[in-house]
Amino acid sequence: MPDLTHFDRSGAARMVDVSGKPVTDRVAVAEGYVKMQAETLDIIMKEKVGKGDVLGVARLAGIMGAKRTADLVPLCHPLPIAAISLELAPDDTLPGLRLTATVRTTGRTGVEMEALTSVSIAALTVYDMLKAADRSMEIGGIRLALKEGGKSGRYEARR
């Protein structure tokens, strides 16, 4: 079993000391989906939502979520985020939306949590904006797809 770095020897939670780590370029990609009725996806694509542009609002919410990760996840380090991109792509086979967040920084720790938070907040925003039309929506598949940089190097999830 790997060492769980967020716990000290006595088992108490702690913020990991990254001060001795080298500064490196880091990137993380997270993905997820919002599954919905085909009619609900049609509402999004034809921009028939009274609350506004679902994809645009969700994209902004996901970006804001990534920037606030350290405020939401207690042991995360606040990071200087260099770039965040969030794609929300319609997928008729779900039916629904596939979400992909890419976050970059140059620092001593990775941006995996920021990418995961971005996808999560964007998915919740989609649900919030469309819940009046479809309360059966399902948020799922949220996972780290890729991370690069740092001591552990590259990780890529299996497809």
C-alpha positions as CSV (number, residue, x, y, z in Angstrom):
1,M,0.0,0.0,0.0
2,P,1.4,3.4,-0.9
3,D,2.1,6.0,1.7
4,L,-0.9,8.3,2.1
5,T,0.9,11.7,2.3
6,H,-2.1,13.6,3.7
7,F,-1.7,11.8,7.1
8,D,1.1,12.1,9.6
9,R,2.5,9.1,11.5
10,S,-0.2,9.3,14.1
11,G,-2.9,9.3,11.4
12,A,-3.8,13.0,11.7
13,A,-4.7,14.9,8.6
14,R,-2.0,17.3,7.3
15,M,-1.2,19.4,4.4
16,V,1.8,17.9,2.5
17,D,5.0,20.0,2.7
18,V,6.0,20.6,-0.9
19,S,8.6,23.2,-0.2
20,G,11.5,20.9,-1.1
21,K,10.0,19.8,-4.4
22,P,11.3,21.3,-7.6
23,V,9.2,23.6,-9.6
24,T,8.1,21.9,-12.9
25,D,5.5,22.4,-15.6
26,R,2.4,20.3,-14.7
27,V,-0.8,19.5,-16.5
28,A,-3.9,17.5,-15.6
29,V,-6.9,16.4,-17.7
30,A,-10.1,15.3,-16.1
31,E,-13.3,14.0,-17.7
32,G,-16.9,13.2,-16.9
33,Y,-20.3,13.2,-18.3
34,V,-23.9,14.4,-17.7
35,K,-26.4,11.9,-19.1
36,M,-29.9,13.2,-19.8
37,Q,-33.0,12.6,-21.9
38,A,-32.5,13.2,-25.6
39,E,-35.1,16.0,-25.4
40,T,-33.0,17.7,-22.8
41,L,-29.9,17.6,-24.9
42,D,-32.0,19.0,-27.7
43,I,-33.0,21.9,-25.5
44,I,-29.3,22.7,-24.9
45,M,-28.3,22.5,-28.5
46,K,-31.2,24.7,-29.7
47,E,-30.6,27.1,-26.9
48,K,-34.2,27.0,-25.6
49,V,-33.2,27.3,-21.9
50,G,-34.8,30.3,-20.1
51,K,-31.8,30.6,-17.8
52,G,-29.5,31.3,-20.7
53,D,-26.5,29.6,-22.5
54,V,-26.1,26.3,-20.6
55,L,-22.7,25.5,-22.1
56,G,-21.3,28.9,-21.6
57,V,-22.4,29.2,-18.0
58,A,-21.2,25.7,-17.2
59,R,-17.8,26.4,-18.8
60,L,-17.4,29.6,-16.7
61,A,-18.5,27.7,-13.5
62,G,-16.0,25.0,-14.2
63,I,-13.2,27.5,-14.6
64,M,-14.2,29.3,-11.4
65,G,-14.4,26.0,-9.6
66,A,-10.8,25.1,-10.6
67,K,-9.6,28.4,-9.4
68,R,-11.4,27.9,-6.0
69,T,-10.3,24.2,-5.4
70,A,-8.1,25.1,-2.4
71,D,-11.2,26.7,-0.8
72,L,-13.3,23.6,-1.4
73,V,-10.9,20.7,-0.7
74,P,-9.3,21.2,2.7
75,L,-5.8,19.9,2.1
76,C,-5.2,21.2,-1.4
77,H,-2.5,23.8,-1.9
78,P,-3.6,27.1,-3.5
79,L,-1.9,27.1,-6.9
80,P,-1.0,29.7,-9.5
81,I,-3.1,28.3,-12.4
82,A,-1.6,29.2,-15.8
83,A,-4.4,28.0,-17.9
84,I,-7.8,26.2,-17.7
85,S,-9.8,25.0,-20.7
86,L,-13.1,23.2,-20.4
87,E,-14.9,21.4,-23.3
88,L,-18.5,20.5,-23.1
89,A,-19.3,18.3,-26.1
90,P,-22.7,16.9,-27.0
91,D,-22.8,13.1,-27.3
92,D,-26.0,11.6,-28.8
93,T,-24.9,8.1,-27.7
94,L,-25.3,9.0,-24.0
95,P,-27.4,11.1,-24.7
96,G,-25.8,14.0,-22.9
97,L,-22.6,16.0,-22.6
98,R,-19.0,14.9,-22.2
99,L,-16.9,17.3,-20.2
100,T,-13.1,17.6,-20.4
101,A,-11.1,20.0,-18.3
102,T,-7.4,20.7,-18.9
103,V,-5.5,22.7,-16.2
104,R,-1.9,23.8,-16.4
105,T,0.5,25.3,-13.8
106,T,4.2,25.6,-13.1
107,G,4.7,24.7,-9.5
108,R,5.7,22.2,-6.8
109,T,2.5,20.2,-6.8
110,G,0.0,19.0,-9.5
111,V,-3.3,20.3,-10.7
112,E,-5.2,17.0,-10.7
113,M,-7.7,18.2,-8.1
114,E,-8.3,21.5,-10.0
115,A,-9.1,19.5,-13.2
116,L,-11.5,17.2,-11.3
117,T,-13.1,20.1,-9.5
118,S,-13.6,21.9,-12.8
119,V,-15.5,18.9,-14.4
120,S,-17.5,18.4,-11.2
121,I,-18.7,22.0,-10.9
122,A,-19.5,22.3,-14.6
123,A,-21.6,19.1,-14.4
124,L,-23.4,20.4,-11.4
125,T,-24.1,23.6,-13.2
126,V,-25.6,21.8,-16.2
127,Y,-27.8,19.9,-13.8
128,D,-28.9,23.0,-12.0
129,M,-29.8,24.9,-15.2
130,L,-31.8,21.9,-16.6
131,K,-33.3,20.3,-13.5
132,A,-36.7,21.8,-14.2
133,A,-36.8,19.9,-17.6
134,D,-35.1,16.7,-16.5
135,R,-34.5,15.6,-12.9
136,S,-33.3,12.2,-14.0
137,M,-30.0,13.5,-15.3
138,E,-27.0,11.4,-14.2
139,I,-23.5,12.8,-13.4
140,G,-20.8,10.3,-13.7
141,G,-17.5,9.0,-15.0
142,I,-15.5,11.8,-13.3
143,R,-11.9,10.7,-13.3
144,L,-8.4,11.8,-13.9
145,A,-7.6,11.1,-17.6
146,L,-4.0,12.4,-17.7
147,K,-1.4,14.0,-15.6
148,E,2.1,15.1,-16.4
149,G,4.9,16.6,-14.4
150,G,6.4,16.2,-11.0
151,K,8.2,13.3,-9.4
152,S,5.7,10.6,-10.4
153,G,5.9,11.6,-14.1
154,R,3.1,10.8,-16.6
155,Y,-0.1,9.0,-15.8
156,E,-2.7,8.2,-18.4
157,A,-6.0,6.4,-17.6
158,R,-6.9,3.3,-19.5
159,R,-9.7,3.8,-22.0
